[in-house]
Amino acid sequence: MAKNKFFGHLSTVVRHRRLVRRFCFKCGLYRQGLVHDLSKFSPCEFIAGVRYYTGNCSPNDLERKEIGYSSAWLHHKGRNRHHLEYWTDYKKDVGIIPIEMPLKYTAEMCCDRIAACRIYNGEKYRQGDAYEYFIQSKLAPQLIHFSTWEKLHEWLSAVRDEGEERAFLMIKKELREDKKRKNNGNIRKVEIKAE
């Protein structure tokens, strides 16, 4: 039994990473595709993943049910910038506040959500599943910056309505434009300093 759980979890993680890598590459996110979710192989995350493995849902959800929180998730979200929980901070007199995610990490999060739905839904997967999961999660405004929420909503809607390939092309184009804008901004700053 333990052997089956070990190899089942390992297989799920490897398949998920492979799908996210493929999707990230389609968006032009080569480095992120290669390093996505490497922390899942750390002892803290991997052991919990094996212990709570079922094959049809996240082991983190089952760990939460059993002990009230997920130690694996707490470790994971603090090391992976494609999770919205990474982008929260504390502000005096306000409490926890969301920080707008850089576009490249929002894109990786989009790829991650699509891949997770494909893995867990298997043959029942439909191209609107990641969008439905996103909407059903009812993300609280204190957890996700509105601009990040809007962008993720836009992209997952495109996956649902136009399919993955067209959505990935759209994301890739936006990422190029964003990079170009940032590069132009850096050139202007250098020119101003040089004067």
Secondary structure, 3 states (H helix, E strand, C coil): CHHHHHHHHHHHHHHHHHHHHHHHHHCCCHHHHHHCCHHHHCHHHHHHHHHCCCCCCCHHHHHHHHHCCCHHHHHHHCCCCCCHHHHEEEECCCEEEECCCCHHHHHHHHHHHHHHHHHHHHHHCCCCHHHHHHHHCCCCCCCCCHHHHHHHHHHHHHHHHHCHHHHHHHHHHHHHHHHHHHHHHHHHHHHHHHC
